[in-house]
Amino acid sequence: MMRAFEDLVAEAEVADIAGWSFDWLDARATEERPGWGYAGLLARRLAEVDAALDVDTGGGEVVAQAPVLPRRLAVTESWPPNLRRARALLVPRGVDVVQSVPGQPLPFPDCSFELVSARHPVAPDWAQIHRVLAPGGRYLAQHVGPRSAAELSEFFVGPWPEQDARSPQREAAAAQAAGLVVDRVRTARCRMEFFDVGAVVWILRKCVWWVPGFSVERYRDRLRELDARLRAGHPFVTWSARHLFEMHRPA
């Protein structure tokens, strides 16, 4: 039997949201993954290069899955809770974990890396990515696409903008303008289901851009409406948007 609304909400309000692990949602929500298997792709690329950089690494969880790391691997992260988690996870493996500042240049010399990677970067700085890549170096990343989880956002705030800045076509054009060559773009839309209201509260605390200014008190009535729907056996379905970029800096 599903626990009471207040119990589910109270638990989700205090649960840890640091890092990019989603284990807390096990049995409470599901999300399909794109068919290209980003973590596996990244692991293979990391094993092939001598120097690499992972941007917006979160808690370092994706990089940590790679069994073989380059001789020199650096990661950047700006949010202090994620930064602490990444340091605990990656420093013992010899990774240089660097605090970045949004809007500021990457703190590395020109032409430093054979590979730059990112999983769900916040706002890719294409000029900086081009600058730190060595000639012939490659960019591999999985980005969040337009209208990702829009159905969930719109349940709380109404019609949501098209998020054109997230479109793969616009991002590819910006990368090309910075001097990168786009080798491949793949896109996917993946089904997400939420089974209890606590899972929704937790994900909205973690992904704060889905419902800006979210709080339980502010949206209590909508949360109760959603809770009743879930208790009636109707999971909330939304769709994530992802695209995979493979690019290189010309030699």
Backbone as a ProteinNet text record, in pm:
[ID]
protein_1_A
[PRIMARY]
MMRAFEDLVAEAEVADIAGWSFDWLDARATEERPGWGYAGLLARRLAEVDAALDVDTGGGEVVAQAPVLPRRLAVTESWPPNLRRARALLVPRGVDVVQSVPGQPLPFPDCSFELVSARHPVAPDWAQIHRVLAPGGRYLAQHVGPRSAAELSEFFVGPWPEQDARSPQREAAAAQAAGLVVDRVRTARCRMEFFDVGAVVWILRKCVWWVPGFSVERYRDRLRELDARLRAGHPFVTWSARHLFEMHRPA
[TERTIARY]
84.4	0	88.8	51.2	127.9	116	227	227.3	151.3	123.7	45.3	117.3	40.2	92.4	197.5	165.4	258.1	387.9	381.3	502.7	591.8	531.9	609.6	675.5	601.1	654.1	764.2	741.4	841.5	972.5	964	1083.9	1160.1	1087.8	1152	1213.4	1156.7	1207.6	1345.1	1379.6	1508.4	1607.5	1566.7	1656.4	1770.5	1886.3	2004.9	1983.1	2017.2	2003.6	2137.8	2248	2379.3	2417.3	2504.3	2551.5	2448	2482.5	2390.9	2354.1	2351.7	2294.4	2144.9	2067.1	1922.3	1872	1958.9	1922.7	1805.2	1788.7	1678.3	1543.2	1536.1	1410	1381.6	1470.7	1448.1	1312.6	1234.1	1099.5	996.9	1039.4	946.3	928.3	1022.7	1015.6	1105	1078.8	1162.5	1190.4	1303.3	1336.4	1408.5	1358.4	1430.4	1561	1658.6	1786.6	1805.5	1875	1901	1978.6	1954.5	2013	2163.4	2224.8	2368.9	2453.3	2396.5	2471.7	2589.9	2559.2	2663.4	2777.1	2746.6	2853.1	2952.1	2903.2	2991.8	3074.9	3012.1	3086.5	3199.8	3168.4	3269	3382.2	3347.8	3452.2	3549.3	3497.7	3585.5	3674.5	3619.4	3699.5	3806.2	3771.6	3869.6	3988	3962.2	4070.1	4163.3	4122.8	4199.9	4289.5	4274.8	4346.9	4438.9	4529.4	4625.9	4583.2	4500.5	4457.7	4313.9	4227.6	4086.2	4029.7	3919.3	3848.2	3700.3	3637.6	3493.3	3434.6	3344.4	3287.9	3152.7	3125.9	2999.6	2979.1	3075.4	3078.5	2977.1	2908.3	2818.2	2897.5	2854.4	2928	3033.3	3060.7	3162.5	3118.2	2988.8	2942	2962.4	2942.4	2954.4	3100	3189.2	3332	3381	3332.1	3378.9	3345.6	3248.4	3214.4	3321	3407.6	3508.9	3615.8	3643	3743.6	3885.9	3910.4	4044.3	4033.8	4117.7	4117.5	4245.4	4242.6	4364.8	4472	4593.3	4702	4670.9	4614	4574.4	4425.9	4349.3	4205.9	4167.9	4101.2	4048.5	3897	3828.2	3683.2	3652.5	3544.1	3501.7	3359.3	3331.7	3198.2	3188.1	3071.4	3055.5	2977	2887.4	2800.6	2873.9	2896.4	2979.4	2939	2810	2779	2824	2805.6	2853.7	3005.8	3068.2	3214.1	3272.6	3215.4	3263.2	3247.2	3134.4	3112.1	3209.6	3232.9	3326.5	3467.8	3508.4	3641.9	3655	3553	3559.3	3564.9	3497.9	3488.9	3609.4	3662.1	3759.3	3902.8	3923.3	4061.1	4140.7	4082.1	4159.6	4205.8	4144.2	4186.7	4280.1	4326.7	4422.5	4362.8	4232.8	4166.1	4179.8	4204	4211.5	4070.3	4011.1	3874	3880.6	3828.5	3847.9	3712.1	3704.3	3582	3578.3	3471.7	3454.4	3361	3362.7	3275.8	3193.2	3060	2977.5	3007.5	3023.1	3049.8	3196	3281.7	3424.6	3497.4	3615.1	3688.5	3725.6	3736.1	3784.6	3928.2	3960.8	4091.6	4203.5	4219.9	4322.3	4387.6	4514.2	4581.7	4519.9	4552.3	4509	4560.7	4481.6	4524.5	4567.7	4496.1	4537.3	4489.9	4380.4	4314	4285.1	4298.2	4260.1	4109.7	4047.2	3904	3842.9	3731.7	3646.4	3510.1	3457.7	3329.1	3236.7	3109.1	3010.9	2883.6	2824.7	2691.8	2596.3	2506.9	2408	2473.1	2560.8	2621.6	2515.6	2541.5	2443.4	2431.3	2542.5	2543.1	2678.1	2692.3	2823	2884.9	3010	3085.4	3171.4	3119.2	3184.4	3321.1	3338	3468.6	3573.2	3532.7	3625.1	3655.1	3554.7	3577.4	3676	3655	3748.2	3888.9	3898.7	4029.6	4109.9	4045.4	4121.7	4145.4	4073.6	4100	4228.6	4306.7	4422.8	4373.8	4450.5	4412.7	4390.4	4276.7	4239.3	4165.8	4159.1	4090.3	3940.5	3873.5	3732.7	3647	3522.1	3419.7	3312.4	3282.9	3177.3	3086.8	2957.2	2868.1	2724.4	2653.4	2508.9	2443.2	2364	2297.9	2149.7	2093	1948.3	1884.9	1780.8	1717.6	1598.2	1531.5	1418.5	1297.4	1224.5	1101	1124.3	1237.6	1262.1	1179.6	1100.3	1010.1	909.7	875.4	784.4	647.3	601.6	469	462.1	570.7	574	581.8	667.2	676.4	540.2	473.9	349	235.8	246	146	145	262.2	272.4	263	319.6	331.7	257.7	192.2	123.3	215.1	172.7	250.7	394.2	485.3	628.9	690	788.6	850.8	912.9	935.1	988.4	1134.5	1204.8	1344.3	1429.8	1416.5	1486.9	1638	1687.8	1832.9	1885.8	1798.6	1838.3	1830.1	1786.9	1770.7	1906.7	1919.3	2048	2093.2	1999.9	2038.3	2102.6	2044.6	2099.9	2234.5	2245	2372.6	2481	2445.3	2542.8	2590.8	2499.4	2538.1	2631.9	2606.2	2692.8	2831	2835.5	2964.5	3044.3	2978.3	3045.6	3097	3019.7	3062.8	3187.8	3206.5	3325.1	3444.9	3426.4	3537.8	3540.9	3441.3	3435.2	3366.2	3400	3336.3	3241.9	3115.7	3016.2	3018.9	3059.6	3069.2	2940.2	2869.9	2751.1	2659.3	2528.7	2427.2	2320.1	2290.6	2182.4	2084.1	1955.9	1854.4	1767.2	1708.1	1619.7	1519.9	1399	1301.2	1270	1278.1	1271.5	1160.5	1083.8	968.4	1012.5	950.4	971.1	836.5	836.6	714.7	743.7	650.8	660.6	542.8	574	472.6	425.1	499.5	450	492.7	420.2	441.2	577.4	631.4	764.3	869.9	856.9	951.8	947.2	829.1	814.5	876.4	851	910.5	1062.7	1117	1263	1322.8	1263.6	1320.8	1309	1204	1190.9	1285.2	1324.8	1430.9	1566	1585.8	1714.8	1728.3	1628.1	1628.6	1549.5	1611.4	1539.8	1487.3	1542.3	1497.8	1365.9	1322.2	1195.6	1077.9	1079.2	975.2	1047.2	1087.7	1162.8	1085.6	1156.4	1092.9	1007.1	1026.2	943.4	962	851	850.6	721.1	723.8	603.6	489.9	519.2	413.4	350.9	433.3	382.9	292.3	324.6	251.8	178.8	145	81.6	-47.3	-131.1	-258.8	-235.6	-141.2	-112.4	-51.4	30.7	89.6	-17.5	-114.8	-224.2	-306.4	-329.4	-401.1	-323.6	-192.8	-108.4	-106.7	-99.7	-99	-225	-339	-464.1	-461.7	-407.8	-396.8	-306.6	-193.8	-100.7	-160.2	-231.6	-295.1	-404.6	-460.2	-562.5	-500.7	-367.3	-300.6	-261.3	-250	-214.1	-78.8	30.1	161.5	164.3	242.4	259.7	367.1	332.1	422.5	470.3	600.6	660.5	775.1	838.2	939.2	1065.1	1177.7	1305.3	1352.8	1427.4	1488	1639.1	1706.8	1852.7	1910.1	2028.9	2101.6	2248.8	2308.8	2448.9	2526.8	2631.4	2718.5	2853.6	2905.9	3043.9	3100.7	3205.6	3266.9	3418.6	3486.6	3632.7	3681.7	3797.3	3866	3956.4	3946.1	4027.2	4176.3	4246.3	4392.6	4452.7
-119.1	0	125.4	223.6	346.9	424.4	478.7	556.2	687.2	752.5	875	986.2	1076.3	1189.6	1265.1	1301.5	1382.4	1307	1176.3	1098	1096	1075.5	1071.1	1205.7	1311.8	1445.5	1481.7	1454.1	1488.2	1413.8	1288	1209.4	1269	1306.7	1359.3	1496.6	1573.9	1708.8	1708.9	1600.9	1598	1500.9	1426.3	1328.2	1399.6	1335.9	1391.1	1402.1	1517.9	1536.6	1567.7	1556	1585.3	1478.3	1517.8	1423.5	1398.3	1306.4	1272	1125.4	1067.4	934.2	948.8	859.8	864.5	738.8	676.6	553.2	572.7	693.8	718.9	691.1	696.9	675.7	529.8	440.4	298.2	254.3	189.2	138.3	250.2	376.4	488.8	563.8	544	607.7	529.1	541.8	475.8	574.6	553.6	633.3	544.3	540.7	472.8	545.3	472.6	532.4	530.3	630.2	628.5	504.6	459.5	334.3	337.5	456.7	462	429	429.5	390.4	482.4	602.9	704.8	662.5	604.7	568.9	471.5	376.8	282.9	349	438.7	512.9	592.8	662.1	744	657.8	546.2	458.4	414.6	381.1	338.5	453.4	572.4	687.2	723.7	717.5	750.5	654.4	530.8	431.1	452.2	537.7	554.2	678	765.6	893.2	906.3	1002.3	1026.7	1140.2	1233	1349	1383.2	1395.7	1421.5	1513.5	1578.6	1668.7	1635.7	1621	1603.6	1729.4	1795.4	1923.5	1900.6	1978.1	1964.6	1819.4	1767.5	1624	1580.5	1675.6	1638.4	1580.6	1466.9	1398.5	1303.4	1307.2	1222	1079.8	1053.4	915.5	850.6	926.1	867.4	837	932.5	910	791.8	780.7	675.4	535.7	524.1	392	338.5	425.5	382	300.3	178	95	143.4	211	261.3	410.9	487.6	633	678.1	793.3	844.7	875.7	888	924.6	1057.9	1149.9	1278.1	1298.1	1306.6	1330.4	1441.5	1543.4	1652	1657	1697.1	1718.5	1853.7	1917.9	2043.9	2031	2106.2	2111.5	2241	2304.9	2434.3	2427.2	2328.5	2324.8	2254.6	2320.9	2264.3	2124.3	2092.3	1954.6	1849.5	1879	1787	1780.7	1895.5	1901.8	1812.3	1818.6	1734.1	1586.2	1551.8	1411.1	1365.7	1450.8	1414.8	1397.1	1482.4	1468.5	1337.4	1304.1	1179.5	1058.8	1065.9	952.2	941.8	1054.9	1052.6	1083.4	1164.7	1195.8	1070	970.7	847.6	776.8	806	747.1	839.9	945.1	1033.5	1140.7	1165	1263.9	1402.3	1501.7	1641.2	1698.2	1722.6	1773	1923	2002	2146.8	2216.2	2314.6	2393.2	2496.1	2493.9	2589.7	2701.3	2810.1	2924.9	2950.2	2937.3	2958.8	3093.4	3090.5	3212	3250.4	3180.3	3208.4	3107.3	3143.2	3049.2	2921.5	2812.3	2688.1	2709.7	2663.9	2695.5	2602.2	2593.9	2506.5	2577.5	2546.4	2608.1	2563.8	2638.4	2602.4	2463.4	2393.1	2265.8	2162.3	2154.8	2067	1923	1898	1768.4	1707.9	1576.8	1502.9	1477	1478.6	1450.4	1545	1608	1679.3	1610.6	1580.4	1510.7	1585.4	1554.3	1613.5	1531.8	1508.8	1447.9	1549.9	1600.5	1700.2	1829.7	1888.4	2016.6	2125.3	2218.6	2323.2	2419.5	2477.3	2573.1	2563.1	2476.8	2454.4	2582.9	2608	2722.6	2670.1	2681.8	2618.1	2677.2	2806.1	2867.3	2810.9	2788.7	2733.4	2585.8	2511.6	2371.3	2362.4	2446	2450.2	2486.8	2583.4	2632	2524.1	2448.2	2351.9	2220.5	2196.6	2076.5	2094	1988.4	1986.1	1973.5	2022.7	2000.1	1851.1	1820	1681	1620.4	1692.9	1641.7	1634.7	1553.3	1522.3	1564.9	1595.8	1627.3	1520.2	1458.1	1356.7	1396.9	1410	1455.7	1413.5	1393.4	1372.8	1496.3	1565.2	1687.9	1662.4	1748.3	1749.5	1826.6	1769.7	1831.1	1917.1	1973	2062.3	1988	2058	2006.5	1877	1864.4	1746.9	1757.2	1654.6	1650.5	1765.4	1813.3	1928	1896.9	1773.8	1738.6	1756.6	1722.2	1739.2	1887	1961.2	2105.6	2172.7	2137.8	2203.8	2166	2051.2	2014.9	2117.3	2172.1	2267.4	2412.9	2447.8	2590.4	2629.5	2535.7	2569.7	2560.8	2610.1	2596.3	2643.6	2563.5	2583.7	2626.6	2719.3	2761.6	2644.3	2663.2	2557.1	2522.7	2605.9	2578.8	2560.5	2654.1	2642.6	2637.9	2702.9	2702.4	2560.7	2468.3	2329.8	2245.4	2300.6	2217.7	2173.5	2049.3	2002.6	2083	2131	2209.1	2341	2406.1	2534.4	2513.6	2410.6	2385.2	2347.5	2267.4	2229.9	2352.6	2443.1	2564	2649.7	2659.2	2737.2	2673.4	2540.1	2470.2	2493.4	2487.2	2511.3	2654.1	2748.4	2887.7	2908.9	2824	2833.3	2759.9	2692.6	2627	2477	2417.1	2271.3	2212.8	2088.9	2015.6	1912.5	1917.8	1823.9	1697.8	1587.1	1460.7	1381.4	1388.8	1305.1	1362.5	1359.1	1397.5	1288.3	1238.6	1141.1	1194.4	1168.8	1219.5	1104.9	1126.8	1026.1	1093.5	1037.2	1074.7	948.9	960.2	843	859.8	755.4	758.5	759.7	844.9	851.4	830.1	755	733	755.8	823.8	847.2	779.2	707.2	622.6	675	765.2	824.8	970.3	1048.1	1192.4	1228.6	1142.8	1168.9	1170.7	1083.1	1080.6	1211.1	1268.2	1394.5	1508.5	1513.1	1617.4	1609.8	1489.6	1472.9	1519.8	1481.3	1517.3	1667.5	1731	1874.8	1952.6	1895.8	1957.1	1944.6	1834	1808.1	1883.2	1874.6	1940	2070.5	2171.1	2291.7	2372.4	2350.4	2424.4	2371.2	2253	2199.4	2283.4	2318.9	2405.5	2511.1	2620.9	2723.5	2772.4	2782.4	2827.1	2721.8	2593.5	2488	2479.1	2461.9	2423.3	2347.2	2263.8	2187.3	2280.3	2381.2	2471.1	2545.6	2590.2	2666.1	2582.1	2452.7	2366.4	2252.4	2274.6	2165.9	2118.5	2208.6	2167.1	2080.9	2120.6	2041.3	1906.5	1906.3	1780.1	1686.3	1738.7	1653.6	1598.5	1680.6	1633.9	1522.5	1541.1	1439.6	1313.1	1328	1213	1128.5	1193.7	1119.6	1042	1102.6	1036.6	913.7	926.1	814.3	702.2	737.2	635.2	559.3	620.8	554.3	459.1	449.7	354.5	410.6	544.2	607	676.6	611.2	676.2	803.6	899.6	1021.7	995.1	1015.3	987.6	1119.4	1130.4	1242.8	1188.9	1274.1	1227.8	1311.6	1246.1	1317.2	1327.9	1433.5	1453.8	1453.1	1376.9	1366.5	1373.1	1431.6	1417.8	1394.2	1314	1276.7	1352.6	1422.2	1493.8	1425	1412.3	1375.5	1481.1	1550.1	1659.5	1648.8	1731	1737.7	1878.9	1911.8	2033.7	2000.8	2072	2036.2	2039.5	1945.3	1943.2	2047.1
0	0	0	-80.2	-87.5	43.7	88.6	212.8	196.5	307.2	307.6	231.7	175.5	99.9	179.8	303.1	383	409.4	429.3	453.6	329.1	213.3	89.4	61.3	81.9	55.1	153.6	281.9	383.4	358.9	320.8	291.4	173.3	67.7	-52.3	-29.1	63	88.1	154.5	224.2	295.6	232.8	133	70.6	-1.6	-4.7	-68.2	-219.9	-276.8	-421.5	-487.2	-414.4	-471.8	-573.6	-668.3	-768.5	-876.4	-968.9	-1077.1	-1075.4	-957.3	-941.7	-916.3	-974.5	-957.3	-886.7	-807.5	-738.6	-643.2	-592.7	-497.8	-562.6	-693.1	-763.5	-795.6	-758.5	-787.1	-734.1	-819.2	-788.8	-772.6	-787.7	-773.8	-905.5	-997.3	-1128.6	-1223.2	-1351.8	-1452.4	-1565	-1633.4	-1751.8	-1851.6	-1971.9	-2078.8	-2107.7	-2159.1	-2193.4	-2344.4	-2399.8	-2544.1	-2585.6	-2706	-2752.1	-2769.3	-2775.1	-2799.8	-2677.7	-2556.4	-2437.1	-2408.5	-2361.7	-2349.3	-2256.9	-2142.1	-2047.6	-2110.1	-2187.7	-2254.8	-2363.2	-2440.7	-2542.7	-2479.3	-2370.1	-2303.8	-2250.1	-2189.4	-2135.2	-2243.2	-2361.9	-2471	-2518	-2527.6	-2571.9	-2468.6	-2341.4	-2237.7	-2240.6	-2276.5	-2280.9	-2399.2	-2495.4	-2618.2	-2619.2	-2517.4	-2521.3	-2400.6	-2410.5	-2303.6	-2211.5	-2262.7	-2183.8	-2220.4	-2118.8	-2143	-2036.1	-2071.8	-1982.2	-1987.1	-1869.6	-1861.2	-1797.4	-1869.3	-1827.2	-1759.8	-1654	-1579.3	-1537.4	-1465.7	-1435.9	-1330.9	-1266.4	-1158.4	-1042.9	-993	-887.5	-939.7	-1070.3	-1129.5	-1155.2	-1141.1	-1148	-1284.4	-1392.6	-1526.1	-1557.7	-1530.5	-1552.9	-1469.3	-1347.3	-1256.3	-1307	-1398.5	-1452.6	-1547.2	-1597.3	-1693.3	-1623.1	-1668.5	-1601.2	-1624.1	-1737.4	-1771.3	-1793.2	-1722.3	-1737.1	-1806.1	-1873.4	-1935.4	-1830.8	-1878.4	-1787.4	-1719.8	-1795.5	-1741.1	-1766	-1658.6	-1669.3	-1572.5	-1624.2	-1542.8	-1560	-1455.1	-1462.3	-1399.8	-1445.1	-1385.9	-1333.1	-1227.8	-1167.7	-1088.7	-1093.9	-1027.5	-896.8	-881.8	-763	-649.3	-535.3	-428.9	-380.9	-360.7	-318.6	-420.7	-549.3	-652.7	-653.6	-634.2	-635	-525.2	-407.8	-297.4	-330.8	-390	-425.1	-533.2	-633.1	-740	-685.2	-594.2	-535.9	-458.9	-382.1	-305.7	-397.9	-510.5	-600.7	-693.6	-739.3	-848.5	-807.4	-706	-666.1	-633.2	-564	-538.6	-665.6	-779.6	-907	-985.9	-921.7	-985.7	-1073.7	-1062.4	-1146.4	-1083.5	-1166.6	-1123.4	-1125.2	-1007.9	-995.9	-969.9	-1064.1	-1063.8	-1051.4	-961.3	-950.9	-1062.8	-1139.6	-1248.5	-1204.1	-1278.3	-1251.7	-1376.6	-1368.1	-1487.4	-1552.4	-1684.5	-1759	-1767	-1694.5	-1696.5	-1785.8	-1839	-1923.6	-1849	-1921.8	-1861.5	-1813.5	-1693.4	-1634.3	-1680.2	-1812.8	-1869.9	-1987.6	-2016.7	-2131.3	-2264.4	-2368.7	-2504.4	-2541.6	-2620.9	-2682.2	-2578.8	-2467.1	-2356.8	-2369.8	-2442.4	-2432.6	-2569.6	-2576.8	-2696.4	-2702.1	-2584.5	-2575	-2472.4	-2509.1	-2414.4	-2418	-2301.2	-2292.9	-2196.8	-2206.3	-2115.8	-2123.2	-2009.5	-2005.3	-1944	-2025	-1985.8	-1938.9	-2022.4	-1985.2	-1970.3	-1880.1	-1851	-1968.7	-2012	-2122.9	-2191	-2291	-2352.4	-2405.4	-2367.1	-2418.7	-2532.8	-2655.6	-2769.6	-2798	-2776	-2800.3	-2704.5	-2579.8	-2482.1	-2509.8	-2552.5	-2587.8	-2703.4	-2804.3	-2918.2	-2871.3	-2780.9	-2736.5	-2663.9	-2574.8	-2494.3	-2567.2	-2677.4	-2756.6	-2837	-2839.9	-2929	-3073.6	-3171.3	-3311.1	-3337.7	-3398.4	-3419.7	-3302.6	-3189	-3070.9	-3090.4	-3007.6	-3029.8	-2910.9	-2941.8	-2842.3	-2849	-2735.9	-2725.6	-2610.5	-2637	-2530.7	-2556.5	-2447.5	-2451.6	-2391.5	-2473.3	-2429.2	-2403.1	-2321.1	-2300.7	-2415	-2474.3	-2589.7	-2552.9	-2654.1	-2630.4	-2575	-2490.9	-2429.9	-2353.1	-2291.3	-2208.4	-2080.6	-2052.7	-1936.4	-1938.3	-2057.7	-2066.6	-2008.2	-2023.3	-1971.5	-1820.1	-1750.7	-1605.9	-1569.9	-1638.9	-1612.8	-1632.8	-1741.8	-1775	-1679.6	-1616	-1515.3	-1402	-1372.1	-1261.2	-1305.7	-1419.3	-1453.4	-1580.9	-1647.7	-1771.1	-1891.1	-2007.4	-2130.7	-2113.2	-2164.4	-2145.1	-2277.5	-2276.3	-2402.2	-2477.1	-2604.4	-2689	-2659	-2580.3	-2544.8	-2670.4	-2761.4	-2888.9	-2869.8	-2763.1	-2739.8	-2719.5	-2681	-2659.1	-2786.2	-2896.2	-3015.3	-3067.9	-3113.7	-3166	-3287	-3368.2	-3485.2	-3443.1	-3343.8	-3299.7	-3230.6	-3148.3	-3081.4	-3182.5	-3280.9	-3383.1	-3460.3	-3491.6	-3563.1	-3479.1	-3349.1	-3260.8	-3249.9	-3244.3	-3238.8	-3366.6	-3480	-3608.2	-3617.2	-3564.6	-3566.8	-3482.3	-3381.1	-3295.8	-3354.7	-3469.8	-3536	-3525.8	-3463.2	-3453.8	-3576.1	-3607.6	-3716.1	-3654.6	-3691.5	-3638.8	-3723.7	-3662.9	-3735.3	-3731.1	-3617.7	-3603.3	-3496.1	-3525.1	-3427.3	-3426.3	-3309.5	-3293.8	-3191	-3209.6	-3118	-3067.4	-2950.1	-2891.8	-2799.5	-2794.8	-2693.1	-2613.8	-2481.6	-2394.1	-2290.3	-2272.5	-2182.9	-2037	-1959	-1815.1	-1746	-1636.4	-1559.3	-1411.6	-1344.2	-1200	-1132	-1023.8	-959.7	-825	-760.1	-636.8	-628.7	-550.4	-546.2	-487.5	-401.9	-348.1	-456.9	-555.2	-666.9	-744.1	-760.9	-832.7	-752.4	-622.6	-538.5	-544.9	-536	-536.7	-669.3	-781.3	-911	-935.7	-885.2	-904.5	-813.8	-703	-620.9	-689.6	-759.2	-823.5	-956.1	-1039.1	-1170.1	-1156.9	-1097.1	-1055.7	-1174.2	-1292.5	-1410.2	-1465.1	-1421.9	-1471.7	-1423.8	-1295.8	-1238.7	-1155.8	-1216.7	-1142.8	-1020.7	-908.8	-786	-719.5	-756.8	-698.6	-548	-478.3	-337.6	-311.6	-210.4	-177.9	-139.1	-59.4	-14.9	-132.6	-223.9	-337.3	-426.2	-440.2	-533.2	-462.4	-337	-260.7	-325.5	-373.8	-433.1	-557.1	-642.1	-762.1	-724.2	-620.2	-575	-521.4	-451.3	-401.9	-518.1	-617.9	-737	-806.4	-816.8	-878	-793.7	-662.5	-572.2	-590.8	-603.5	-622.7	-754.3	-855.4	-987.1	-978	-909.4	-898.1	-813.5	-708.2	-623.3	-696.9	-799	-879.8	-982	-980.9	-1069.9	-1204.4	-1214.2	-1340.9	-1326.3	-1361.6	-1353.6	-1436.5	-1390.1	-1469.5	-1573.5	-1700.5	-1811.5	-1871.2	-1888.1	-1959.5	-2043.6	-2121.1	-2216.5	-2204.8	-2193	-2195.6	-2340.4	-2367.9	-2500.4	-2484.1	-2566.3	-2559.5	-2700.7	-2712.5	-2838.4	-2810.8	-2896.5	-2886.6	-2992.4	-2946.9	-3038.6	-3046.7	-3168.4	-3191.2	-3285.5	-3239.3	-3313.4	-3304.9	-3383.9	-3368.8	-3403.2	-3348.4	-3387.2	-3504.9	-3613.6	-3731.4	-3702	-3759.5	-3747.5	-3838.9
[MASK]
+++++++++++++++++++++++++++++++++++++++++++++++++++++++++++++++++++++++++++++++++++++++++++++++++++++++++++++++++++++++++++++++++++++++++++++++++++++++++++++++++++++++++++++++++++++++++++++++++++++++++++++++++++++++++++++++++++++++++++++++++++++++++++

